[in-house]
Amino acid sequence: MSIDTPAAPETELEGEPAPEGSQAADVAPEADGLAATIAGLRATFDSGRTRDLAWRRRQLQGVIDLLQQNEQQLVAAMAVDVGKPAFDAWLTDLLTTRDEAAYALEHLDEWAEPTKYKVPVVAQPGTAWTQPQPLGVVLVIAPWNYPVQLLLSPLVGALAAGNAALLKPSELAPATSAAIAALVPKYLDPDAVAVVEGGVDVTTELLAEPWDHILFTGSTRVGKVVMAAAAKHLTPVTLELGGKSPTIVAADADLKVAAKRVAWAKYLNAGQTCIAPDYVLVERSVEDRFTKLLVDELGALRDGAEPASIVNGDHVARLEGLLDGHGGEELLPRRTDAAARTVDPVVVREPDPASPLMTEEIFGPLLPILAVDSVDDAIAFVQARPRPLALYLFSSSRDTERQVLERTIAGSVCVNHLVYQCAVSSLPFGGVGPSGIGGYHGKAGFDTFSHHKSVLRRPTKGDLSLMYPPYSKTVQKALRLLTRWPKQA
């Protein structure tokens, strides 16, 4: 579940204050210590240790053991940092990451096998293949909202591919950051995997280093900062960013199920999920009924389910600001507890499309809903805006599904549900355009952190002099006949 920080204010690199009681933002390793850590990782990679498949299997099992044997400690840390309910923390952070590691462990041998390719006539005789090899030493920068999953799930791909890695947890989840920093060297090779805590200054120092790959999860604006820093060293990047993920509800959808599932996805982690539904486009003929069902579902969650908290007071104030001047109708009353850092869900009917509520990533439990005359109009609305990280469709029609899939561009799509596409370990996950670059999960994660080196081997026996200049007219004619295109029947 790739999760993002909001568009503003920024967290990574821009110094947003940490939650009250946090010390992590003030902790920064000395520059010499940071350099020594990176040099140690490089030495371990250069030794060849991480290339061994047995080593990779031990690390993947170590990730699984870390998560299973320390569930209570990690869940408690996430409760302190972001007020995450225990079951939600297990489901969205621990279970998904464990499954990711287990899937990689099961498929590692086949992923690491060379892939053979056909050799054309002009290069025969010969054998061609690609051989996956690790990139080297990689950097993973994680956000605060899913602080375990978004740190360790990318690590799974990096370890499966045979890399050394440096992990940078978010300073806005200090308890989880400290727990991970203490646990990682107990379960993973401490010479190959390091955790560095700290705030903006540490992240800035890290980005100045020449890494072999950087995977960053965060906002689009900070993604640009990361990419600019990486460009100085021509370091490849994977950027898991955000944006406004739309939900289209067609008239033929099961409206009751759609309302329940949209409400659940918006309530999850208090909406602080980059693939949360950011707004709903519903066909006008069913808009009244769907909106009532949605309000009822969110109202029931407000009154009966354990809420997650907003990460800090600045984010609470930002969400309150998004509710000012939107021009729509609020169908659930505002209810904010600044001390507890909670904001209850609010449905906003027909807001101004040009308002901040409809142009900025919400990253909280506010849900705009707009009526459209048709699914075609919904598609046009989506396509006129930046490409989203996720898109959701509720419809019973395969033709409608085909139309939406073919005519919209989004990082991922989930039909008749939300968010669960990220729980499929075998399914690549990533954004497109401003919502991200590259992807991971499953083999896609292995490939992201691998270089697939092309190799051609040719024999030396039977080396024919006629295949070297000067080419006789007979040889030229023969080669043209053998390589003609298109092939004749």
N, C-alpha and C positions, 0 to 999 in steps of 0.2 A: 504494500500500500504506500505508494509514493506520496509523501506529505510535504506541504510547503509552508513557509512563513508568509504572512500577508504582504501586500504591496507596500504598505506604510503603516507604522514606522518600521524600519529595517531592524533586523536582529544581527546576523552575522555581518561583520565589517563596519557596521555603522553605530555600534555602541549603545544599543537600547539597554536600559537598566535591567538588571536581573531581578527576579522576584525577591521580596523581602526575606531577609535572613540568609541570602545567598552569599557564599564566599568565593564561588568558583570564578566569577568574573574578575576578581582581584588577583587570582593566582596565575602567574605567568612564569614558565621556565626561563632560566638564563639563556641568552643567545648561544653561549658555548655549549650548554647542555642540550639545546635543541639540535645544534649542528652535530654533536656527538651521537645523538639518538639516530638521526638520519644516516650518518656515516656507518653506524652499526648495522642498520637495516640493509644498507647497500652492500656491506661486507658479507652479510649472511646470504643475500641473494647471489652475489658473485661467487660464493663458495659452491654453489650448485645444490645446496641442501633442499631448497624449496621445489626443485624440479622433480624430485622423486615422488612417484604416485603414492607410495606408502606414507610419506610425510604429509601429503595433501589429505589423505584419508584420515590421518590422526587429527589434523586440524579441524576438519569438518565434524568429526565426532566430538571434538572438544567444544565446538560451538553448541552442538546439541546438549552435551553434558552441562555446560555453563547455564543454559536456559532452564533445563529440567531440574537441576539440583539447587538452583538459587531463585526459584519462582517467587517465594515470599519476599525475599530481599528486594528483588527488582520491582515487584508490584508495589511494595511499600514506598520505594524511592519515587516511582512515578506518581503515586498518590500525593506525596509531598510536593513534587515539582509542578504538576499540572492538574492535581485533583482528579486523576483518572480513576473511575470505579474499578475495583479489583478484577471483575470478570472481563470488562472491556480491555483492561491492560493485558490480561492473559490472551484474550482472543486476537487482538489486533497487533500486539507487539511480540509476544512470546511464541504463540502457536504458529503464526505465519512464518516467523523467522526459523523456528525449528523445522517446519515442513520444507522450507527452502533448502536448509542444510541437508536434510534427509534425502531430498530429491537429487541434489548434487552428488551426494555420496553414492546413491544408487546408480547414477548414470555416468560417473566420472570416467570409467574405463573407456566407454564408447566415445565420449567427447574428446578424449585425449588421443584417439586413433587418427593416423593420417588419412586424408581423403584423396582417393585416386582420381585422375582426370585423363580424358582421352587425348592422345597425341596426334596432331595433324600429320598429313603425309610429308610435308616439308621438313618436319622435325623427327621423323622416324629413321631408324629404330630408336626407341627411347621409352622411358617410364616417367610419368609426371604425377606429382602429388603436392598437397599442402600439408605442412606439419605444424600443428599448434605449439606455440612456445610462450612462456610468460613474458610480460612486458618489462618487469623489473620491480621497482619500488613505487607503490601507488598511494595516493592520498584520498581518504574518504572524509568529507565534511558533512555532518549530520545536523538536522534542526532539532527543535525541542518537543514537537508535538507528538511524535512517535519515536521517542529518544532511543529505544532499544532496537526496534525493527529497522529504522532508517540508518542506523550505524552498522549493525551486524549483518543485515541482509545483503548489502553491497559487498561486505567482507567475504561472504560465502563465495561469490563469483571470483573475487580476487584470489582467494586461497585455492579454490578448485583449479584455477588456471596456473597456480604455482608461483604467485607473487609474494613479495614481502609488502607489508602495509603499515601505514601510520593512520590512526583513527583520531579524528578531532570531534568529540561530542560537543553539543551546544552548552554554552555557559548559562543558558536560561533554563536548563534542567540540571542544576548542580548536584542534587542527590543522586540522580541516575548516572550522571557523568562520573561521580566519585565511585559509585558501585562498579561500573564497567571498568574503570581504571584499576580497581583493586582485583577484579575477577579475571580479566583477560590474561595476565601473566601466569595465573594459576592453571588455566585450561588450554592456553595456546602457547606456541613456541615464543618465548619472550625476546628471542634474538631476531625474530622475523615479523612480529606484530607488536606495535607499540601504541600506547594511548597518550596523547598530549592534551591536557586540560588548559583552559585559559579563555581569555576574552578576545576582543577585537584585535589587540596588538599581536597575539599569538597567531591568529588566523592570517593576519597580514604578513607576518614573518614566514609562515608556511607557504603562502602563495608566491613568495619571492623565490622559492627553491625550484630547481629543475627536476620535477617529477616525471615519471614515465607515463602516468595517467592520473587524472583528477576526476573523482565523482563527487559532485556537489548536489545536495538537495536543499532547495530554498526558493526564494522569490525570483521572479524574472529580472528585476532590477539588479539584485546582487549577483545573479547568474552572469550578467554582463561584466561585472567587476571581475569575477572569477575567470571568465573567458579571456578578458583583456590581459590579466596577469599571466595566464597560461600561454598566451600568444607570444610573450617575450621569449619563451623557451621552446616554442612550437610543441607544447605539451598537449596531447589529445585530451578532450574533456567529455564527460557524460554529465549533462545538466538535467536534473529532475526538477522542473519548475512548476508553475501554477497557472493561474488564469481563471476564467469564469466558465465552469463546466455546466452546460445546459441540460435540461431534461425536457423532452418532448412527450406530451401525452396526447395520443390520437383519440378520436371519438370512439373507436372500437376497442379501446383498452378496457381491461378489468379495473374500473376506477377505484373500487374499494381496496384491492391489493396494491394498486399503484400508490394510493394515498398513504397506506401503511408503510410501504417500503421507502417512499420519499421522506416521510417523517422520520423513520428510523435513521436513514443515512444522514439527514441534516442534524439530528440530535446527537449522533455519535461523536464523541470527543468535543462536544459543544460546537460542532461545525468547523473545528480547527483541523480540517483535512483537505488537502489540495484537490482531491477528487470528489469532495462533497458536492451535492447539487447546489449550484450557485444561483440559478434561477430556473423557473418552470415556464414553458410555453405550452398552453393547453388549447385544444380546439374549442372555439367559442360555443359550439352547440352543447358541450358538456362542462363548460367552465364553472357554472354555478354549482353543479353537483360535486365536481371534483374538489373545488375550493372548500366547500363545506366539509367534505370528508377529510381533507388535509388538515383543516383547522381543528377538527375534532381529534384527529390522531395526535397532532402536536400538543393540543391542550391536555390530552390524557398523559402524554409523556411529561409535560411540565408538572403535572400534579402527582404523578405516581412513580416516575423513574428517578434513579439516582443520577444527579447531573455531574458532568465534568466541569471544571472551573476554567475560566479564561486565564491565560498564562500570567498576566499581571495587570496592574491598574491602567497602564497606558493603552493596552489593548481593549480594556473595557471602555475607556473614553473614546477610542477610535470607533468602536461599534456604535456607541451612542451618537457619535457625530454622523455616521452613515444614515441614521434614522431622521436626521434633520434635513428638511428641504427636498425629500424624495418625490413629493407631489402625489403620492398614492394614498391608499386607505389601509390603515393598520388594523388587521382583523383579530389580533391577539394583543392584549394590553402589554405595554412595556413593564418589565419587572426586573430590576437590577439590584444586586447586592454588592456594593463596592468592597465591603470588608471581606466577603467570601469569594469575591472575584467571579460572580456568576451573572450571566445574562440569559434570561429565559427566551425561548423561541418566539419570534414575531413573524407573522406572514404579512407581506405588504402587497396589496392588490393594485395592479396597474400603476406602478411608479413611472416617473419620467425616464425614458430610456437613456437620456443624457445625464441623469443624476449620478453622483458618486456611487450610490447603491447599485447602479446598473453598469458602471464603467470600471469600478475597482473590485479586485477580488475581496470577497466579504470575509472569509476566514472566521466565521462565527455563526451563531444560530439564527440568522436573519434570512428570510426566504422570499424574494420577490416572485410574483406570479402574474403573467400577462396572457391575455386571450389573443389567439390568432385565428384567422378565418379558415385556414387549412394547414395540412402538414407541409405543403409547398411553401407557404408563407413562413412557417417555422424554420424550414431549411434555409430559406433566404435570409432570415434574421441571423441565424447562426453563422452562415457563410460571410456575412457582411462584417463580422467581428473577428478579432484575433483567434487563431486556431486553439481550441481548448485542449487541456490535458485529458479530459474524459467527456464523453457524451452519453446520455441515457435516453432510451426510447421505450415507451410503453405502448404496445399495439398487439392486436391478435392477428394482424395481416402480414403474411410473408412478403407481399408486394410492397407494403409500406416500409417494412424492415429493409428490403433491398434498395428502395429509393433513398432512404436515409443513409444507409451504408455507402452507397455509390456517390452520393451528391454532397456529403459533408466530409470534412477532413478534421480528424481529432486523434489524439494520442491513443486512446482506447475507447471502446464502446461496450456498454452492457445493455442487453435487451431484456426488458421486463424485470430488471432489478438494478441495484446500484452498488458500487464499491467492490463487489465480490470478484470482479475481473482481476483484481490485484492479489487475490488469495489463491489464484491458480499458478502453482509453482512452475509449471511448464510453459506458461504463456509470457512472452516478452512484454515488458512494461516500459513505457517512456512517452515523452511528449513529441510535439512537432512544432517547428517554428518557435514562437515566444513561449510555448509551454514546455520546451525542452529539446535536448539534442541527445540522440542515442538512447539506449535502454539496457535493462538488465532483467534478472529473474531467470532461473533455469539455464538452458544452454546459452541464451542471450547474454547472461551475466558472464559465463565462461568465455564467450567470444569477445565481449567488451574488454576483458582484461587479458586477452591473448593476441599475439601476432600470428596470423596464419601464413607461415613462410612458404613461398612457392619454390618447388625443387624440380629440376629436370635432370635425369641421369641418362647418358648415352654410352653405348659400348665403344671401346677403342678397336676391337677386332673388326676386320673387314672394312677398314676405312678406305673409301673409294676416292681416288684422286680426281675423278670426273665431277665430284661435288664441290670442287674448288675452282676459282677463276684460273685461267680464262674458260668460260663455259662454252662448250661446243654448241653448234646449232642443233644437233641431235638432242643434247641434254636439255637445252632451253625448250625445245618443242615437247619433249617428254614431260618436263615439269609443268608446263602449261596445260597439257592434257590431263595430268594426274590431279591438278589443283583447280580445274575449271569450275566455275560457279555461274548459275545454279547447276546442280547435278542434273545430268540428262537421264531420263527414264530408260 
